[in-house]
Amino acid sequence: MDCMNYEFTRRQLDLSNELRDLWQQHVLWTRSFIISTAASLGDLEPVTKRLMRNPTDFGNLFRLFYGRQTALEFEDLFTQHLQLAGELVNALKKGDTAAADEARRKWYENADEIVTFLAEINPYWDVEDWRDFFDSHLQMTEQEAVLRLSGKYAEDVAIFDEIEEEALKMADEMFEGLIKQFYVC
């Protein structure tokens, strides 16, 4: 039976909502970090701290399905994802092309590690689908940063709409994989 035609329980709907919240928080707090960095705002430290809570929040959810060790591995990979994004944004702000290129290389390498990890823990999470998601996510997030740093605010807002839409698709893909792996459809 196709899970898309399945009647979901309240608990399963809560899971879907939690995943959507986590992915929206991921892109929202990343955006806040980009804005605070670009404008050298005084809120950069608390924004960064809140952003860096996102991997732990994901880990807490993963722990319910995959156990402590797998959750910690994901948290570590996702923490690296955010740290490398921060390095890239800061290098772009400084105009340091060599540092930006190196941060970007490491960021994409980390994304490949994340998608491989996801495909290994859940047979319904296709590595190519997740690679497409992450490649697009990274490209749009870097574009968001470049637009913000160059003062192209209308374009920056428009790309964020696309980022948020894709984040919700990522959440739904994650939800469907969890449903298929852990619930009878």
Secondary structure by P-SEA (a helix, b strand, c coil): cccccccccaaaaaaaaaaaaaaaaaaaaaaaaaaaaaacccaaaaaaaaaaaaaaaaaaaaaacccaaaaaaaaaaaaaaaaaaaaaaaaaaacaaaaaaaaaaaaaaaaaaaaaaaaaacccccaaaaaaaaaaaaaaaaaaaaaaaacaaaaaaaaaaaaaaaaaaaaaaaaaaaaaacccc
